[in-house]
Amino acid sequence: MTADMIDIAMAVAGIAVAALLFFPPLAKAKLWRATVTPLASIIGSGFLILGPILTDTFGTWGIVAMGMLCLAGYAFGSAIRYNIARLDQPDRDTDFANRVEGIASWALAFAYVISVAYYLNLFGAFAARIFGAPSDLLGRAITTGVYLVILAAGLTKGFSLLERMEQFTVSIKLVVIAALIAALGVHAGVEWNGHHLETSGMKLGFIGSVQLMFGLIVTVQGFETSRYLGSHYSPDERQRSMRLSQWIATGIYLAYVALLAVSFESGSFTLEETAIIDMMRGVSVVLGPLLILAALSAQFSAAVADTNGSGGLVRELTQGKVGGKTTYLILVGVGLAMTWLANVFEIIAYASRAFAFYYAAQSLLAALRAWYGGAQDGRNRRVATYSALAVLGAAAAVFGTSAEG
């Protein structure tokens, strides 16, 4: 009976979200179109791997850790939103602010290189599960093959096809996530009714917990994509879409982690890249294949987007001296080295450090703009807030650690 309830809940949630995504008034709404890009990036960054990490490390307190990660992401987003508001006033920037802007852009281009390695290594890990038990060698071989496919597409201008595939994969990902949360909701409800909900404590002390969360910043990354949609949307639309995407993503993440935290006890499962598949086996037999589909969709679309983003940024920063093809070659070379020399958890920490540095630079830029050219009302508060965020981002870039310590 419970299995039937879970399957029904999954079907209803999946169909409802699919219908909503293709509902013409919503699908055509400009604000929603602007919101989908950062939302898909945030949710796709680490949704499937983050839940098991927080549950295993923080136990029932995983929901608090998730809330703090989302809060940190929203705070860094506020600095970027302030910078978006100033994009149409470049003449008001100081030379130092312009240099910080350049550093931030280079930092993002580098972060993209590492994030693509993160996405594609997750892709390989989940794809390997199609053939049975987890296999590091098979996962890395699959990742290598996908890297070569993306490189071939980039060198032959085949990204247009990959981008059309990306638009389709975003919808698949959101539908499967809705089904997953619905299944976990019913499962937790049944466990609560039978007084079987789990409670467990933290594995790490305060310092270790903070360092781990620093190393997980990349899992709530993606909102910054709104900053680079200027050719399609106004500054106000980009700020509103970023804020909305972060609100929606926060709601989804908190529900997901809370349900996992009360359904599974810390230490009751083996923490690996694809742990969520094994955890969900006791919830619904349908979820395993769906999660593999969602993971492949999410990681592939995110990898294509960031590969494109890195090539475009480098081309812009070098004024065309370094083209997209050269960037793709570098990106693949670095990515393949990380694939064979590091594991997914280490790559997540590296990517988090890279994005933390980017957020620190953006926060410093916001503080400079607030000090030199911002409105007098609330200026000191803004300068203090953005300066504190710059310090936080720098600390995350230096001290972040991986889930495997």
Sequence and secondary structure as in RCSB ss.txt:
>XXXX:A:sequence
MTADMIDIAMAVAGIAVAALLFFPPLAKAKLWRATVTPLASIIGSGFLILGPILTDTFGTWGIVAMGMLCLAGYA
FGSAIRYNIARLDQPDRDTDFANRVEGIASWALAFAYVISVAYYLNLFGAFAARIFGAPSDLLGRAITTGVYLVI
LAAGLTKGFSLLERMEQFTVSIKLVVIAALIAALGVHAGVEWNGHHLETSGMKLGFIGSVQLMFGLIVTVQGFET
SRYLGSHYSPDERQRSMRLSQWIATGIYLAYVALLAVSFESGSFTLEETAIIDMMRGVSVVLGPLLILAALSAQF
SAAVADTNGSGGLVRELTQGKVGGKTTYLILVGVGLAMTWLANVFEIIAYASRAFAFYYAAQSLLAALRAWYGGA
QDGRNRRVATYSALAVLGAAAAVFGTSAEG
>XXXX:A:secstr
 HHHHHHHHHHHHHHHHHHHHT HHHHT HHHHHHHHHHHHHHHHHHHHHHHHHHHHHGGGHHHHHHHHHHHHHH
HHHHHHHHHHTTT GGGS HHHHHHHHHHHHHHHHHHHHHHHHHHHHHHHHHHGGGSS  HHHHHHHHHHHHHHH
HHHHHTT HHHHHHHHHHHHHHHHHHHHHHHHHHHHHHHHHHHTT       SS HHHHHHHHHTTGGGG  GGG
GGG TTTS HHHHHHHHHHHHHHHHHHHHHHHHHHHHHS TTSS  STTHHHHHHTTT TTHHHHHHHHHHHHHH
HHHHHHHHHHHHHHHHHTTTSS HHHHHHHHHHHHHHHHHHS HHHHHHHHHHHHHHHHHHHHHHHHHHHHHHS 
STTHHHHHHHHHHHHHHHHHHHHH   TT 
